[in-house]
Amino acid sequence: MVGLIGLPGSGKSTVGRQLARRLQLPFFDSDQIIEERLGYSIRVAFERDGEDAFRDLEETVLDELTTQPHVVISTGGGAILRASTRQRLRERGQVVYLNSNPEEIYRRLRYDSSRPLLQGDAPLSRLRELYRVRDTLYRETAHFVIETGRPSVNNLVNMIVMQLELAGALRAG
């Protein structure tokens, strides 16, 4: 299992899809699975059910996904907030932290209204606060940290594959 973690908008889903294609593995986006189970968006889930209920379901979904050995999983940006989820991710596979700075994410997401934690008056300040709170947790969970900067998705995938190969974490064949 290869799990991708990072702030909302750091590229986990986009990079995850390409990485899975490159490694010829199934790809799962935990946020997409959560929305399918709920029957409504994560934004609505936060509004209707609250963050705690959302995190409960997220923890359950990631517990299920991480038991599969040969998959690529993109997690929600806050998946690492629960110690049990951090532990499962780290123990059950290889975890890659896509580290993006708040300013770069803001540039990419400033018009995206589907991100519940980035709504409101000061999204850049919110991203900076998320980074301040979560960076240590991402680093604690990750086996590898990839600085996203401005490389293409293909270059990011190449960097991840190289790290996994150097660590002997890719299955033969």
C-alpha positions, 0 to 999 in steps of 0.5 A: 500500500502506498498512501499519499498525505498532505494539505488539501490541494497538494495534489494527492488525488492527481498524483495518486491516479498517475502513480497507480497507473504507473505502478499498475495498481488500483487507486482509491481516493478516500474522500471520493469513497466517503462521498459515495457512502454518504450520498452527498459531498464532504462539504455538506457532511461538514455542515450537516454532520460536523467534523467529528462525524466526518472524521469517524467515517474517514477513519473507518474508510482508511482502516478498510483501504489500508488493509489492501497490500497493493493499492495507491490511496490518496487521503483527505488532508485531515486524515492524519489528525487521528493518531490511530489513522496515522499509525495504521497508515505508517504500519501498513504501507509506505506513506508519501507526504506531498509537501506544498507550501500554503501560498502555492496551494492557495494559488491553485485553489483560490477559486475552488468552492468544494473545499470546506476548510478553505471557505470563509474570509481568509483562506490563505490564513487558514491554509497557513494555520493548517500547515502550522498544525499539520506539518509535524503530523504529516512528517511523523506519518510519512516514510518519504517527503516529496516537495511539490513546488512546481514540478509536473505531475509526471515528475512528482510520480517519478520522484515517488517511484524512485524513492519507493525503489530505493527503499525496496518498497515496490513488489517485483514484477 
